[in-house]
Amino acid sequence: MKIRTRIAPSPTGDPHVGTAYVALINQAFTKSQQGEFILRIEDTDQERSTAASEQAIFDALRWAGIEWDEGPDVGGEFGPYRQSERREIYARYAQQLVEGGHAFVCFCSRERLDDVRREQQANGATPRYDGHCLGLTPAEVADRVAAGEPHVIRMKVPVEGVCRFSDGLRGDVEIPWQQVDMQVLLKTDGFPTYHLAVVVDDHLMEITHVLRGEEWINSMPKHVLLYQHFGWDMPLHYHLPLLRNPDKSKMSKRKNPTSINYYRDIGFLPEALLNYLAMMGWSMPDEREIFSFDEMVAQFDLDRVTPRGPVFDMEKLRWLNGQYLRALSPDDFRERTLEWLLGNDRLARLVPMIQERTERFSDVIPQVHYLLGDRGDLRAEDFTPTRGSTEGNLRILYHALACLEETDDWTSEALYGRLRALADAMDIKIRDFLAPLFIAISGQTTSLPLFDSMVFLGRDVTRVRVRSAIDALGGVGKKATKRLEREYRDLTG
């Protein structure tokens, strides 16, 4: 049997470092078994999925050193590899479940479902679908579908007993059926949800081992049911531990940079990042910390993967990256530095920003130091020139960060438009609104044009700098966070 594994990222945002971590484990295991590794794009969320995000996934993973044998950009005999191009396949299998009595057509509106959920929560019950459409006859269903009434297809779930399955890292797992909702399988727009698509795709693409994040453990009962209903053998499942912040919470962009692009743009070597990710939940037999991907493959054993949540420690990554940098020859160090400094058209993008402001070449460095290097640590006193209060500056930065996290169009014009609208909504003059942002981005009260600087730095570095500026001002506590979140929703509708 040929080993076949896959990763299936969703093209809905920045390429996550957790995707690289899961991809690395999959690739190392597959290569150690002379198997085939597949990249599949799960783009069923049509409102959020974009071609730009898909390309960013390809570029970021390849920069990190991840390669795949089959995928949307390289082809393969099991394509297509985008779920949006497989809708007819999912519809056929969803209908098969309905005809077999394992799923049903549901016409419940969003308003009705929200009302049911609120009532269940008020009564202390677990929110779940109440089976309202289970009793409809085939004739009633046919008539309402023919009339064009919006509907979904839901799976039937047992109401008693437990679901038992085996996890390669955790052994036997039991989850009561009472905790499992009647999941939507096919949405009103004809696109599948993750649960139907992942089972159908893994079967049709002959996936033998599913190595994915532990957040999917609670979804396993739904997948077990689907495999049983279709009469298919289920791949072996290994739910990998999630990357954690130092406080053991799930790694999130609010506490740690999560985009692969951040680590590329800030100057980490891809081989160092890959080495570090390899140590997240796995270890070499001799416990050494510095090793290449080929050395990892030669020693790889799934039994050495631990279910304990690994802590993503930026200081440890910096140390490891330093080891790799110092191991380079002087010529290689020069070449890699120039590649980082001038690659991706960085110099071409800088010239329009600085040429009109430059009288001597020595003027260049003071203008661009915060763009090519770290901004440096901030202190609360650095915000004194803004003439705003600490609370006021925190309020501006918090709302600006929320706005930036929602912004996909990362151009000077779009950034100015979004932040200008936010300043107007907050009834703050644009000059006063931007004052703390200048310091957050550059560490200075004046700099090269703010929005051009943000575009040059990119969304990942920009947002990290705003978050660290918030921390420099003392941070935002839980109560203040809830208040500011409500206020932001009110400001932006």
Protein Blocks (a to p, Z undefined) as FASTA:
>chain_A
ZZdddddddffbccdfklmmmmmmmmmmmmmnopacdddddfkblmlgcfklmmmmmmmm
mmnopacfbdfkngpjkbcfbfklmmmmmmmmmmmmmmnopaccdfbdfklmmmmmmmmm
mnopacddehlmmmpcfklmmmmmmnopacdddddddfedcdddddfklopadddfklpc
cddfbdfkopacfklmmmmmmmmnopabdcddfklmmmmmmmmmmmmmnopacddddddd
ddddfkopacdfklocfbfklmmmnopafklmmmmmmmnopacfklpabdcfklmmmmgc
fklpcfbdcdddfklmmmmmmmmmmmpcfklmmmmmmmmmmgghlmmmmmmmmmmmcfbf
klmmmmmmmmmmcebjadfklmmmnopafklmmmmmmmmmmmmmmpmblcfklmmmmmmm
mmmmnopafklmmmmmmmmmnopabdcdfklmmmmnommlmmmmmmmmmmmnnpaafklm
mmmmmmmmmmnZZ
